[in-house]
């Protein structure tokens, strides 16, 4: 898989610099599945009902809500260099309660969808691509 080619394909959509959507099909199905969303008050309240894996980083655990069916594999993935910082970067200054803000991996499809909160707070396309690469590389190199 040519990672640079993946992040420059037309499947990356920039809408007036405020919306970003990438859908990337990996060559193999990783041993992890997840969905990350910016944490809201509703997620905080839901933790009483639903167990959420904590990664041990106070900032990440406070800002990102995690759903997974593979908690052990997810912890390994999040321990890889750059993964948590890429997710935090993607979620920086997004519309707080926009339900479409997410980073998910289901099967071999990695999907990233984020919307900036302010019109003047435009995306830096190169930084977005680097954040997506930061999510992809550990998935390509993962072992069971």
Backbone torsions as a table, in degrees:
resi	resn	phi	psi	omega
1	UNK	NA	125.2	177.5
2	UNK	-87.6	100.9	-174.4
3	UNK	-62.2	-39.1	179.3
4	UNK	-64.6	-36.9	176.8
5	UNK	-67.0	-40.1	-179.5
6	UNK	-58.3	-45.3	-175.2
7	UNK	-84.2	3.3	174.9
8	UNK	-115.4	4.2	178.2
9	UNK	-69.0	158.6	179.4
10	UNK	-64.3	-8.4	178.7
11	UNK	-70.7	-6.4	173.0
12	UNK	-90.4	115.6	-177.2
13	UNK	-110.3	124.2	173.9
14	UNK	-110.8	119.3	-177.5
15	UNK	-106.0	99.9	-179.4
16	UNK	53.8	26.1	177.3
17	UNK	78.4	0.2	-176.3
18	UNK	-108.2	-21.7	-179.2
19	UNK	-121.9	144.4	-179.3
20	UNK	-138.9	128.5	178.0
21	UNK	-138.4	127.0	177.1
22	UNK	-131.8	135.7	176.7
23	UNK	-129.1	112.9	-172.9
24	UNK	-122.0	125.9	176.6
25	UNK	-95.9	118.1	179.9
26	UNK	-79.6	155.5	-177.2
27	UNK	-69.2	-23.0	178.5
28	UNK	-136.5	157.3	177.3
29	UNK	-81.3	117.0	177.8
30	UNK	-66.7	167.3	-178.9
31	UNK	-87.8	17.1	-178.1
32	UNK	-134.7	150.1	171.8
33	UNK	-136.8	149.3	-177.1
34	UNK	-165.7	165.2	166.5
35	UNK	-143.6	124.9	176.4
36	UNK	-110.7	136.2	174.0
37	UNK	-138.3	153.7	174.1
38	UNK	-60.5	132.6	-176.6
39	UNK	-73.9	134.5	178.1
40	UNK	-116.8	176.2	176.6
41	UNK	-61.3	-35.1	178.2
42	UNK	-62.6	-41.3	176.9
43	UNK	-64.3	-41.2	179.2
44	UNK	-60.0	-43.4	179.0
45	UNK	-66.8	-36.8	-178.7
46	UNK	-67.9	-17.0	-180.0
47	UNK	-65.7	-18.1	176.2
48	UNK	-70.7	-28.2	-177.4
49	UNK	-97.5	-44.5	-174.1
50	UNK	-113.3	130.9	179.2
51	UNK	-75.8	131.7	177.9
52	UNK	-117.2	131.2	177.7
53	UNK	-66.4	130.1	175.7
54	UNK	-98.5	142.2	-178.5
55	UNK	-98.5	-10.6	176.5
56	UNK	96.2	-5.0	175.2
57	UNK	-97.4	116.6	-173.3
58	UNK	-56.7	-44.8	-178.4
59	UNK	-66.0	-47.6	-179.0
60	UNK	-62.9	-48.1	-178.4
61	UNK	-62.6	-29.8	-179.8
62	UNK	-79.5	-32.1	-173.5
63	UNK	-99.3	-18.8	-173.5
64	UNK	-124.0	126.9	174.7
65	UNK	-94.1	135.6	-172.8
66	UNK	-120.2	132.6	169.1
67	UNK	-123.1	136.2	179.8
68	UNK	-159.1	153.1	171.3
69	UNK	-102.3	-2.1	-176.5
70	UNK	-130.3	67.8	-172.7
71	UNK	-61.7	-38.2	-179.7
72	UNK	-66.6	-45.2	178.7
73	UNK	-65.6	-35.5	178.7
74	UNK	-63.2	-43.3	178.9
75	UNK	-60.6	-39.9	176.7
76	UNK	-63.2	-44.6	179.8
77	UNK	-61.4	-45.9	-179.0
78	UNK	-69.3	-18.4	177.4
79	UNK	-80.5	-13.0	179.0
80	UNK	-68.0	143.8	-180.0
81	UNK	-54.5	128.4	172.0
82	UNK	88.0	-13.3	-175.5
83	UNK	-67.8	-52.7	-179.0
84	UNK	-62.2	-41.5	-179.2
85	UNK	-67.2	-33.6	176.7
86	UNK	-65.5	-42.5	179.3
87	UNK	-65.0	-46.5	178.3
88	UNK	-61.0	-39.4	178.9
89	UNK	-64.6	-44.5	178.8
90	UNK	-61.5	-33.8	-178.3
91	UNK	-91.3	4.4	-179.1
92	UNK	-72.6	131.0	177.8
93	UNK	58.4	35.4	176.6
94	UNK	-90.7	164.7	175.5
95	UNK	-63.3	117.4	-169.3
96	UNK	-56.1	-49.6	-174.0
97	UNK	-103.2	18.2	177.3
98	UNK	-76.5	113.5	-174.0
99	UNK	-68.1	-11.1	-179.9
100	UNK	-87.3	-6.2	175.5
101	UNK	-71.6	112.6	-178.7
102	UNK	-164.1	157.7	168.8
103	UNK	-128.1	120.6	-176.5
104	UNK	-137.8	153.0	173.8
105	UNK	-133.0	116.2	177.2
106	UNK	-130.9	117.2	-173.5
107	UNK	65.6	-126.7	-179.5
108	UNK	-102.0	9.6	-176.1
109	UNK	-104.7	117.7	173.3
110	UNK	-97.5	126.0	-179.3
111	UNK	-125.6	131.9	179.4
112	UNK	-125.0	126.0	-179.7
113	UNK	-142.0	117.8	-179.8
114	UNK	-140.8	150.9	179.5
115	UNK	-132.1	125.5	-179.8
116	UNK	-71.7	150.1	-176.0
117	UNK	-76.0	-39.4	-174.3
118	UNK	-116.3	142.4	180.0
119	UNK	-59.3	-37.5	-177.8
120	UNK	-77.1	-11.4	179.8
121	UNK	-94.1	75.7	-174.4
122	UNK	-81.8	156.0	177.7
123	UNK	-73.2	146.4	168.7
124	UNK	-96.8	110.0	-173.1
125	UNK	-58.6	-41.5	-179.6
126	UNK	-64.9	-39.9	179.4
127	UNK	-65.8	-40.1	177.2
128	UNK	-59.0	-45.5	180.0
129	UNK	-62.1	-40.8	178.3
130	UNK	-65.2	-38.9	177.2
131	UNK	-63.4	-41.2	178.5
132	UNK	-65.5	-41.8	176.1
133	UNK	-60.5	-39.0	177.7
134	UNK	-61.4	-26.3	176.6
135	UNK	-84.2	-34.0	-174.9
136	UNK	-76.2	-46.8	-172.1
137	UNK	-53.6	-46.9	178.4
138	UNK	-63.6	-28.4	177.6
139	UNK	-70.1	-33.2	179.9
140	UNK	-74.4	-27.8	-176.8
141	UNK	-101.5	9.2	-173.9
142	UNK	-75.6	148.6	175.1
143	UNK	-121.9	155.6	-178.9
144	UNK	-64.2	NA	NA
